[in-house]
Every structure is written in C-alpha cells, then in structure tokens.
Amino acid sequence: MELGDRFKYRREVLGLTQEEVAKEVSRLLTSDKFNRVTVSNIELGNQQSMKDRVLLAVIQILKCNAEWLVNGKGSIEKIADSNVELVPIQGLMCPVISWEQAGNFTSIEHLSEPDEYSFYPSPVKSGPNTYILTVRGDSMSPKFEEGDLIYVDPNQIEAISGKYIIAAISEYQEVTFKQLQILDNQKLLKAINPDYPPELKYLKINNNCQIIGTVVAHVKPL
C-alpha cells in the first residue's frame, strides 16, 4: 500500500469520513487549509507528502504510528511503554452478560442470581445499567478482536452516525455489534473489517432492527 492507501485504510477502520478527518486536523492546526479535498488528494495519491505539523496532527486523529503511515513500516498503532493502560475508575461495577441476554436486558437490578456474574469497573462515566459483552467473530476486526470486552450503555439508543452500537434484529432473532452509518438519511450497520466482501459489509436498518445500546468503552484483556 502507498501513503494514500494506508491513510484511507486507517480512516475507514476508525469509521471516519473524509470530512470528519479534515475537520479534526484543521482544528488541531487552527487552519482551514486542510480540508476534505486535501484528504481526497492524499488518498488518491495526488499528494504524497505532508508537512511536519500536518503529519503530527494527522497521526493524532488517525491514532496511528507516523512511520507506518509514511513508510509502511512498524506497527500501525503507537506502542505504549507498557502493555497496561491506567484508566480512572468511576466506581460503577458492570456485569458480563451473554449476547442472548443483551437482547432482553432491562436493568442490573433485575439480574437473576447476581452472584453468578463477573463484574468489572467501568473505565468511563456511563449509565447505571451499563453491561459488558465479549466480542465474538471478526466482523469488527482489527479494532475489536474476538475476546475483547465492550461496555454497552442501554440508555444510549440515539442513532448517531459513526457510533459503535448493539442492535437487535428480530428477523434473525439475534443481537449484533456494528458501526452505525447514516448515508442520505439511510441507516446502515457496518462491519469495519476491511477484508469483508461488500455484500456483507453493510446491513440496512429497517423496522425489524432496533438499537438497544451504544458501546462506551473497549478493553483488551491481557
């Protein structure tokens, strides 16, 4: 892949539009010279370099390693000094529930036999009924890998483009984890795995599909 291919790949993995990337980079640069056309030119290969200040802003927004973005070398994401990330604990203890339970979840208070559940503290401020699911499958990789933990707030059900959501699909009687995309007023569920074929990447939301929660935190087990 060339610079433009890597730029586009990382942008799509994060679920960002060209407009969103341009807006955030411009905010960091306090300049409107970096716009959607600039992003498009980079991704098309018409622009094959960036000034230092621009590059520093871009890697912040794309959350990636500069060496990988520019030269295709090294890890995609920055490697921290430790494999343990310290996060502030908000005090809320959240239960790990099954995907089947997520479809009918009402509140933590109504859990049957709470002693049988594992509880972990939420790393972010979230609603009182936030629960935890274990990621399954590869539709949301590489950002979300099988076995990762996602914290879901069932009180956040507003349709916001770009958010990672849990949706109940009555037609298939299942609950799914996808990214919400709103294009031309059409709500779509997107699998962010770049290797997924186009016919499996998007699922239209209709009367048989309901948002039942928004992912508010993501934790990778050691």
C-alpha positions, -999 to +999 in steps of 0.1 A: +000+000+000+011+036-007+006+065+017-029+073+004-039+036+007-028+035+044-044+068+051-078+056+037-075+022+054-069+037+088-097+063+084-122+036+075-111+014+104-119+042+127-152+048+109-143+084+100-154+103+069-131+124+049-150+155+061-146+144+098-108+138+094-104+172+077-124+190+104-104+175+133-070+180+116-079+216+109-090+221+145-055+210+157-038+231+131-061+261+137-063+265+100-089+257+073-062+249+047-066+212+054-100+202+040-119+173+025-103+179-009-068+176+007-078+143+023-092+131-011-060+141-029-039+122-003-060+091-006-060+092-044-022+096-045-022+131-059-005+143-028+022+120-015+037+140+014+027+162+043+044+189+062+057+181+097+029+200+116+002+184+093+016+149+098+017+153+136-020+164+135-030+136+112-014+108+132-033+121+163-066+119+145-059+086+128-044+072+161-015+056+142+023+054+140+039+080+118+065+056+105+037+032+094+016+059+078+045+074+058+067+044+050+045+014+058+070+002+084+064-008+120+032-013+139+000+005+128-008+019+162+016+035+186+032+011+210+029+023+246+058+019+271+037-006+290+010-031+279-011-019+308-031+013+304-041+031+336-076+045+334-096+063+361-121+041+378-156+056+380-169+032+406-196+016+386-194-022+385-208-037+353-218-074+348-205-095+319-236-109+302-243-131+272-253-119+238-286-137+242-292-118+275-284-085+258-315-087+236-337-088+267-317-068+292-336-044+313-315-034+343-288-046+365-312-048+394-332-075+376-303-099+371-312-133+383-286-147+407-262-118+405-235-138+424-231-159+392-219-130+371-185-114+368-184-077+375-157-052+363-154-015+370-163+009+341-133+029+329-156+057+318-186+075+331-217+057+319-253+049+327-263+028+358-273-002+337-241-005+316-232-041+309-202-059+293-202-082+262-174-103+250-167-097+213-173-126+191-164-131+154-142-110+132-167-085+116-152-056+137-116-065+135-089-054+136-101-027+160-122-051+180-109-086+182-126-118+194-124-119+232-122-082+237-146-066+262-170-039+252-190-018+277-226-011+265-249+016+278-285+005+271-297+040+279-279+054+249-300+045+219-299+076+198-289+070+162-256+088+158-235+081+127-201+067+135-210+053+169-205+016+177-238+001+186-256-031+197-287-038+176-314-064+179-326-079+146-359-095+151-359-111+116-330-133+126-337-132+163-302-121+171-281-093+186-253-078+166-223-054+171-217-030+143-209+006+135-238+028+127-235+048+094-261+072+082-259+080+045-285+100+026-308+095+056-305+057+053-293+040+085-268+012+079-250-013+101-214-015+090-188-043+096-155-025+097-133-055+088-116-043+056-115-079+043-152-084+044-169-086+009-191-056+000-223-076+002-216-085+038-202-051+049-235-032+052-269-041+065-298-017+062-317-009+093-355-013+088-385-019+110-371-053+121-339-037+136-336-017+168-307+000+185-305-014+221-273+002+233-241+022+225-206+010+232-190+034+256-157+016+264-134-011+250-110-032+269-085-057+256-077-085+281-041-091+289 
